[in-house]
Amino acid sequence: MAQKPKLYYFNGRGKMESIRWLLAAAGVEFEEVFLETREQYEALLKAEAFLFQQVPMVEIDGMKLVQTKAIQQYIAGKHNLYGKDLRERAIIDMYVGGTTDLMDIILLHPFLLPEEKKRHIEIIGQKAKNRYFPVYEKVLQDHGETFLVGNQFSWADIQLLEAILMVEEKCPDILSHFPLLQSFKKRISEIPTIKAFQQPGSQRKPLPGDKYVATVRTVLQMYNKVTLG
């Protein structure tokens, strides 16, 4: 019996959450090792567990993979979520790149100074409304199909749903101008593996709180304040 993938990261969303979404969508069970102390992290570094001394890291199929995109591409390819040919893979990469850029803005939010968070939410909403979501709305309008690429469920669909949900947590009415994305969200959310991942008790992580932020800062020795400036 093949071993379950093992994910090394903090007990929170961060860069690992999209990997969790991808594995869950593929119906793959996985284990997690949570980084909780600097000493634990240094021990893993000493054991050369993390190439480039970084996380996320995923143990899968006898490999220790780092670099989020490399991990995602391997999982998507293995589980038929990466298009039918080179052309479709390039388009999937492009669409995923867009949602990643938007999600990276949101990942910064819990680390900001309290007085900057309101302005940051405005930035998230503006970027989603004016730059990113119109692209995906137009893609769905132009081809009139169920999924973003090749009329086949792919990594691009999974990550767009994740991005939509993340933005909605900050800007609840963000989809009011995007009827096709509203329909997309509804139908992708009904895919059984996706639906299961959104239920209580799954390995999906909640919004990051103060404990998560403090743990990340301690383990990675992030002493400087993050600002919008």
Disulfide bonds with the S-S distance in Angstrom:
none
